[in-house]
Amino acid sequence: MSHIGNIIIQHCKSKSISIASIARQLNITRSGMYKILRHNDMNLSRLRQISQALNHNFFNDYYTHIHPGDNNPSSLQTENRQLKEKLAKLQTELSLFKEIVSNTTAPPPTQ
């Protein structure tokens, strides 16, 4: 079973929620649900549906598994904010460079 599938199954067990009940919520068969959980890859929209059905953010669990030393998923939000700030700065610099280039390549004024 894939790691995220195991996490989902363990979560269901800890909350006493049957896989069959989740399958019904997602309008799939019980065996179809187990097939999804056993598969190595899971569609992101399916993981979102399962997260909503179980009222649990499995994306955070998966992120923590991929980055075991980083138990703070909010670091993604911090990184995202920093990258947005950097992008805004680069866009400003690009605008200034374009202005400089257009001023230096403009034909001399006619008299």
C-alpha positions, 0 to 999 in steps of 0.5 A, a space after each residue: 500500500 502507498 504511504 498516503 493510503 496507509 495514513 488514510 487507513 490509520 486515520 479511519 481506524 483511529 476515528 472508527 470510520 469504515 472504509 466502506 462509509 468513506 467509499 459511499 460518501 465518494 460514490 465508489 465501491 468499497 473495493 474501489 476505495 481499497 484499490 485507490 488506497 493500495 495504488 502507488 499514486 493518488 490523484 490530487 483531486 481524489 486526495 482532496 475528496 478524501 480529506 474533505 470526507 474525513 475532515 482531515 488535511 492529508 496533504 499536510 501528512 504527505 508533506 511531512 512524509 516527504 520532508 521528515 525534518 520539517 514538521 511545520 507545513 506552514 513553512 510552505 506558506 512562508 516560502 510562498 510569501 518569500 517567493 511572491 515578494 522576490 517576484 514582485 521585486 524582480 518585476 519592478 526591476 524589469 520595469 525599470 530596466 525596460 524604461 532605461 532601455 527605451 530611453 537610451 534607444 529612443 531616437 534623438 528629438 527632432 528640432 
